[in-house]
């Protein structure tokens, strides 16, 4: 194997796990207020009803 191929493989092996670890570290949960959670639940229920009505029409 040439030196360039070894360097590219080493970089790939370092970049991929590094990117995954960076994503894992930077991922955080949303701190939503109870009011926001209620709005989300209401919106989801409305969308579910619309989907159900659409399925019933077919």
Biopython code that builds the backbone (N, CA, C, O; Angstrom):
import numpy as np
from Bio.PDB.StructureBuilder import StructureBuilder

atoms = [
    (1, "UNK", "N", (0.834, -1.172, 0.000)),
    (1, "UNK", "CA", (0.000, 0.000, 0.000)),
    (1, "UNK", "C", (0.885, 1.244, 0.000)),
    (1, "UNK", "O", (1.938, 1.289, 0.636)),
    (2, "UNK", "N", (0.426, 2.232, -0.725)),
    (2, "UNK", "CA", (1.217, 3.455, -0.783)),
    (2, "UNK", "C", (0.997, 4.298, 0.469)),
    (2, "UNK", "O", (0.046, 4.087, 1.222)),
    (3, "UNK", "N", (1.866, 5.224, 0.668)),
    (3, "UNK", "CA", (1.790, 6.097, 1.831)),
    (3, "UNK", "C", (0.523, 6.945, 1.802)),
    (3, "UNK", "O", (-0.091, 7.185, 2.842)),
    (4, "UNK", "N", (0.136, 7.393, 0.627)),
    (4, "UNK", "CA", (-1.065, 8.221, 0.491)),
    (4, "UNK", "C", (-2.302, 7.419, 0.878)),
    (4, "UNK", "O", (-3.187, 7.954, 1.545)),
    (5, "UNK", "N", (-2.388, 6.163, 0.481)),
    (5, "UNK", "CA", (-3.540, 5.329, 0.832)),
    (5, "UNK", "C", (-3.619, 5.125, 2.337)),
    (5, "UNK", "O", (-4.707, 5.156, 2.911)),
    (6, "UNK", "N", (-2.490, 4.918, 2.971)),
    (6, "UNK", "CA", (-2.460, 4.730, 4.421)),
    (6, "UNK", "C", (-2.927, 6.009, 5.129)),
    (6, "UNK", "O", (-3.672, 5.946, 6.107)),
    (7, "UNK", "N", (-2.491, 7.143, 4.638)),
    (7, "UNK", "CA", (-2.905, 8.418, 5.233)),
    (7, "UNK", "C", (-4.412, 8.622, 5.075)),
    (7, "UNK", "O", (-5.084, 9.038, 6.019)),
    (8, "UNK", "N", (-4.940, 8.334, 3.895)),
    (8, "UNK", "CA", (-6.378, 8.499, 3.654)),
    (8, "UNK", "C", (-7.188, 7.564, 4.548)),
    (8, "UNK", "O", (-8.193, 7.980, 5.124)),
    (9, "UNK", "N", (-6.766, 6.323, 4.669)),
    (9, "UNK", "CA", (-7.478, 5.363, 5.526)),
    (9, "UNK", "C", (-7.424, 5.817, 6.983)),
    (9, "UNK", "O", (-8.427, 5.738, 7.693)),
    (10, "UNK", "N", (-6.268, 6.290, 7.431)),
    (10, "UNK", "CA", (-6.131, 6.763, 8.806)),
    (10, "UNK", "C", (-7.040, 7.965, 9.067)),
    (10, "UNK", "O", (-7.670, 8.052, 10.121)),
    (11, "UNK", "N", (-7.107, 8.879, 8.118)),
    (11, "UNK", "CA", (-7.984, 10.032, 8.268)),
    (11, "UNK", "C", (-9.446, 9.609, 8.323)),
    (11, "UNK", "O", (-10.214, 10.122, 9.138)),
    (12, "UNK", "N", (-9.834, 8.672, 7.456)),
    (12, "UNK", "CA", (-11.221, 8.200, 7.443)),
    (12, "UNK", "C", (-11.571, 7.525, 8.765)),
    (12, "UNK", "O", (-12.657, 7.732, 9.307)),
    (13, "UNK", "N", (-10.655, 6.726, 9.274)),
    (13, "UNK", "CA", (-10.899, 6.028, 10.543)),
    (13, "UNK", "C", (-10.994, 7.036, 11.685)),
    (13, "UNK", "O", (-11.704, 6.787, 12.659)),
    (14, "UNK", "N", (-10.308, 8.145, 11.590)),
    (14, "UNK", "CA", (-10.374, 9.160, 12.631)),
    (14, "UNK", "C", (-11.571, 10.077, 12.488)),
    (14, "UNK", "O", (-12.165, 10.474, 13.491)),
    (15, "UNK", "N", (-11.938, 10.421, 11.267)),
    (15, "UNK", "CA", (-13.016, 11.386, 11.040)),
    (15, "UNK", "C", (-14.383, 10.785, 11.345)),
    (15, "UNK", "O", (-15.212, 11.446, 11.971)),
    (16, "UNK", "N", (-14.634, 9.576, 10.930)),
    (16, "UNK", "CA", (-15.965, 8.975, 11.104)),
    (16, "UNK", "C", (-16.328, 8.820, 12.581)),
    (16, "UNK", "O", (-17.371, 9.328, 12.990)),
    (17, "UNK", "N", (-15.530, 8.153, 13.387)),
    (17, "UNK", "CA", (-15.896, 8.073, 14.819)),
    (17, "UNK", "C", (-15.896, 9.448, 15.492)),
    (17, "UNK", "O", (-16.701, 9.701, 16.388)),
    (18, "UNK", "N", (-14.999, 10.328, 15.066)),
    (18, "UNK", "CA", (-14.971, 11.671, 15.636)),
    (18, "UNK", "C", (-16.264, 12.420, 15.355)),
    (18, "UNK", "O", (-16.789, 13.104, 16.233)),
    (19, "UNK", "N", (-16.775, 12.296, 14.148)),
    (19, "UNK", "CA", (-18.037, 12.935, 13.797)),
    (19, "UNK", "C", (-19.199, 12.368, 14.584)),
    (19, "UNK", "O", (-20.075, 13.106, 15.035)),
    (20, "UNK", "N", (-19.203, 11.062, 14.744)),
    (20, "UNK", "CA", (-20.279, 10.412, 15.515)),
    (20, "UNK", "C", (-20.228, 10.868, 16.973)),
    (20, "UNK", "O", (-21.263, 11.183, 17.560)),
    (21, "UNK", "N", (-19.052, 10.904, 17.548)),
    (21, "UNK", "CA", (-18.929, 11.349, 18.939)),
    (21, "UNK", "C", (-19.309, 12.816, 19.094)),
    (21, "UNK", "O", (-19.911, 13.197, 20.098)),
    (22, "UNK", "N", (-18.964, 13.638, 18.114)),
    (22, "UNK", "CA", (-19.330, 15.050, 18.159)),
    (22, "UNK", "C", (-20.843, 15.216, 18.109)),
    (22, "UNK", "O", (-21.399, 16.025, 18.852)),
    (23, "UNK", "N", (-21.512, 14.464, 17.248)),
    (23, "UNK", "CA", (-22.972, 14.521, 17.178)),
    (23, "UNK", "C", (-23.602, 14.085, 18.490)),
    (23, "UNK", "O", (-24.549, 14.705, 18.973)),
    (24, "UNK", "N", (-23.074, 13.020, 19.057)),
    (24, "UNK", "CA", (-23.618, 12.506, 20.322)),
    (24, "UNK", "C", (-23.445, 13.523, 21.448)),
    (24, "UNK", "O", (-24.334, 13.700, 22.281)),
    (25, "UNK", "N", (-22.299, 14.181, 21.461)),
    (25, "UNK", "CA", (-22.022, 15.144, 22.512)),
    (25, "UNK", "C", (-22.880, 16.405, 22.355)),
    (25, "UNK", "O", (-23.331, 16.977, 23.347)),
    (26, "UNK", "N", (-23.100, 16.828, 21.130)),
    (26, "UNK", "CA", (-23.830, 18.070, 20.906)),
    (26, "UNK", "C", (-25.348, 17.884, 20.919)),
    (26, "UNK", "O", (-26.094, 18.861, 20.994)),
    (27, "UNK", "N", (-25.799, 16.646, 20.848)),
    (27, "UNK", "CA", (-27.242, 16.401, 20.879)),
    (27, "UNK", "C", (-27.755, 16.630, 22.290)),
    (27, "UNK", "O", (-27.203, 16.118, 23.264)),
    (28, "UNK", "N", (-28.817, 17.405, 22.378)),
    (28, "UNK", "CA", (-29.409, 17.640, 23.692)),
    (28, "UNK", "C", (-30.923, 17.695, 23.537)),
    (28, "UNK", "O", (-31.452, 17.971, 22.461)),
    (29, "UNK", "N", (-31.587, 17.427, 24.627)),
    (29, "UNK", "CA", (-33.036, 17.416, 24.592)),
    (29, "UNK", "C", (-33.547, 18.851, 24.684)),
    (29, "UNK", "O", (-32.889, 19.743, 25.220)),
    (30, "UNK", "N", (-34.737, 19.035, 24.143)),
    (30, "UNK", "CA", (-35.371, 20.339, 24.228)),
    (30, "UNK", "C", (-35.977, 20.518, 25.610)),
    (30, "UNK", "O", (-36.586, 19.597, 26.154)),
    (31, "UNK", "N", (-35.812, 21.673, 26.159)),
    (31, "UNK", "CA", (-36.456, 22.010, 27.425)),
    (31, "UNK", "C", (-37.704, 22.820, 27.086)),
    (31, "UNK", "O", (-37.656, 24.045, 26.982)),
    (32, "UNK", "N", (-38.812, 22.120, 26.919)),
    (32, "UNK", "CA", (-40.051, 22.774, 26.530)),
    (32, "UNK", "C", (-40.896, 23.070, 27.754)),
    (32, "UNK", "O", (-40.894, 22.332, 28.739)),
    (33, "UNK", "N", (-41.616, 24.174, 27.656)),
    (33, "UNK", "CA", (-42.533, 24.521, 28.739)),
    (33, "UNK", "C", (-43.772, 23.645, 28.624)),
    (33, "UNK", "O", (-44.040, 23.097, 27.555)),
    (34, "UNK", "N", (-44.534, 23.503, 29.708)),
    (34, "UNK", "CA", (-45.778, 22.714, 29.637)),
    (34, "UNK", "C", (-46.736, 23.241, 28.575)),
    (34, "UNK", "O", (-47.450, 22.466, 27.939)),
    (35, "UNK", "N", (-46.750, 24.560, 28.383)),
    (35, "UNK", "CA", (-47.617, 25.161, 27.366)),
    (35, "UNK", "C", (-47.212, 24.707, 25.962)),
    (35, "UNK", "O", (-48.068, 24.403, 25.131)),
    (36, "UNK", "N", (-45.909, 24.663, 25.705)),
    (36, "UNK", "CA", (-45.416, 24.213, 24.403)),
    (36, "UNK", "C", (-45.727, 22.737, 24.190)),
    (36, "UNK", "O", (-46.104, 22.333, 23.090)),
    (37, "UNK", "N", (-45.572, 21.930, 25.240)),
    (37, "UNK", "CA", (-45.889, 20.503, 25.132)),
    (37, "UNK", "C", (-47.370, 20.299, 24.811)),
    (37, "UNK", "O", (-47.724, 19.428, 24.017)),
    (38, "UNK", "N", (-48.226, 21.102, 25.430)),
    (38, "UNK", "CA", (-49.660, 21.006, 25.178)),
    (38, "UNK", "C", (-49.975, 21.352, 23.726)),
    (38, "UNK", "O", (-50.781, 20.676, 23.086)),
    (39, "UNK", "N", (-49.346, 22.398, 23.209)),
    (39, "UNK", "CA", (-49.564, 22.777, 21.811)),
    (39, "UNK", "C", (-49.109, 21.663, 20.868)),
    (39, "UNK", "O", (-49.775, 21.381, 19.871)),
    (40, "UNK", "N", (-47.989, 21.038, 21.179)),
    (40, "UNK", "CA", (-47.472, 19.953, 20.344)),
    (40, "UNK", "C", (-48.441, 18.774, 20.349)),
    (40, "UNK", "O", (-48.731, 18.198, 19.301)),
    (41, "UNK", "N", (-48.934, 18.422, 21.525)),
    (41, "UNK", "CA", (-49.879, 17.307, 21.625)),
    (41, "UNK", "C", (-51.159, 17.600, 20.868)),
    (41, "UNK", "O", (-51.693, 16.725, 20.187)),
    (42, "UNK", "N", (-51.662, 18.841, 20.981)),
    (42, "UNK", "CA", (-52.873, 19.220, 20.264)),
    (42, "UNK", "C", (-52.652, 19.157, 18.760)),
    (42, "UNK", "O", (-53.512, 18.675, 18.022)),
    (43, "UNK", "N", (-51.525, 19.634, 18.313)),
    (43, "UNK", "CA", (-51.202, 19.612, 16.880)),
    (43, "UNK", "C", (-51.098, 18.173, 16.380)),
    (43, "UNK", "O", (-51.596, 17.852, 15.301)),
    (44, "UNK", "N", (-50.453, 17.308, 17.161)),
    (44, "UNK", "CA", (-50.331, 15.905, 16.760)),
    (44, "UNK", "C", (-51.695, 15.229, 16.686)),
    (44, "UNK", "O", (-51.953, 14.446, 15.772)),
    (45, "UNK", "N", (-52.571, 15.531, 17.648)),
    (45, "UNK", "CA", (-53.914, 14.954, 17.624)),
    (45, "UNK", "C", (-54.683, 15.427, 16.394)),
    (45, "UNK", "O", (-55.385, 14.643, 15.756)),
    (46, "UNK", "N", (-54.547, 16.717, 16.062)),
    (46, "UNK", "CA", (-55.228, 17.254, 14.891)),
    (46, "UNK", "C", (-54.714, 16.583, 13.611)),
    (46, "UNK", "O", (-55.500, 16.232, 12.731)),
    (47, "UNK", "N", (-53.409, 16.409, 13.515)),
    (47, "UNK", "CA", (-52.835, 15.761, 12.334)),
    (47, "UNK", "C", (-53.270, 14.299, 12.241)),
    (47, "UNK", "O", (-53.535, 13.795, 11.150)),
    (48, "UNK", "N", (-53.342, 13.620, 13.389)),
    (48, "UNK", "CA", (-53.799, 12.229, 13.393)),
    (48, "UNK", "C", (-55.245, 12.131, 12.921)),
    (48, "UNK", "O", (-55.594, 11.222, 12.168)),
    (49, "UNK", "N", (-56.084, 13.063, 13.361)),
    (49, "UNK", "CA", (-57.482, 13.070, 12.922)),
    (49, "UNK", "C", (-57.580, 13.296, 11.419)),
    (49, "UNK", "O", (-58.358, 12.631, 10.735)),
    (50, "UNK", "N", (-56.781, 14.244, 10.902)),
    (50, "UNK", "CA", (-56.781, 14.519, 9.466)),
    (50, "UNK", "C", (-56.309, 13.299, 8.680)),
    (50, "UNK", "O", (-56.874, 12.973, 7.636)),
    (51, "UNK", "N", (-55.295, 12.639, 9.171)),
    (51, "UNK", "CA", (-54.803, 11.441, 8.500)),
    (51, "UNK", "C", (-55.865, 10.337, 8.513)),
    (51, "UNK", "O", (-56.060, 9.640, 7.517)),
    (52, "UNK", "N", (-56.541, 10.188, 9.642)),
    (52, "UNK", "CA", (-57.574, 9.161, 9.746)),
    (52, "UNK", "C", (-58.723, 9.468, 8.781)),
    (52, "UNK", "O", (-59.232, 8.561, 8.122)),
    (53, "UNK", "N", (-59.134, 10.735, 8.692)),
    (53, "UNK", "CA", (-60.197, 11.116, 7.768)),
    (53, "UNK", "C", (-59.776, 10.861, 6.329)),
    (53, "UNK", "O", (-60.575, 10.414, 5.505)),
    (54, "UNK", "N", (-58.528, 11.146, 6.038)),
    (54, "UNK", "CA", (-58.012, 10.915, 4.687)),
    (54, "UNK", "C", (-58.001, 9.422, 4.361)),
    (54, "UNK", "O", (-58.334, 9.020, 3.246)),
    (55, "UNK", "N", (-57.617, 8.611, 5.336)),
    (55, "UNK", "CA", (-57.603, 7.154, 5.126)),
    (55, "UNK", "C", (-59.023, 6.626, 4.940)),
    (55, "UNK", "O", (-59.245, 5.708, 4.151)),
    (56, "UNK", "N", (-59.983, 7.199, 5.660)),
    (56, "UNK", "CA", (-61.371, 6.754, 5.547)),
    (56, "UNK", "C", (-61.943, 7.084, 4.169)),
    (56, "UNK", "O", (-62.802, 6.357, 3.671)),
    (57, "UNK", "N", (-61.486, 8.156, 3.553)),
    (57, "UNK", "CA", (-61.988, 8.558, 2.229)),
    (57, "UNK", "C", (-61.519, 7.587, 1.145)),
    (57, "UNK", "O", (-62.195, 7.406, 0.133)),
    (58, "UNK", "N", (-60.381, 6.978, 1.358)),
    (58, "UNK", "CA", (-59.820, 6.084, 0.334)),
    (58, "UNK", "C", (-60.464, 4.764, 0.358)),
    (58, "UNK", "O", (-60.113, 3.892, -0.436)),
]
sb = StructureBuilder()
sb.init_structure("model")
sb.init_model(0)
sb.init_chain("A")
sb.init_seg("    ")
for serial, (resi, resn, name, xyz) in enumerate(atoms, 1):
    if name == "N":
        sb.init_residue(resn, " ", resi, " ")
    sb.init_atom(name, np.array(xyz, "f"), 0.0, 1.0, " ", f" {name:<3s}", serial, name[0])
structure = sb.get_structure()
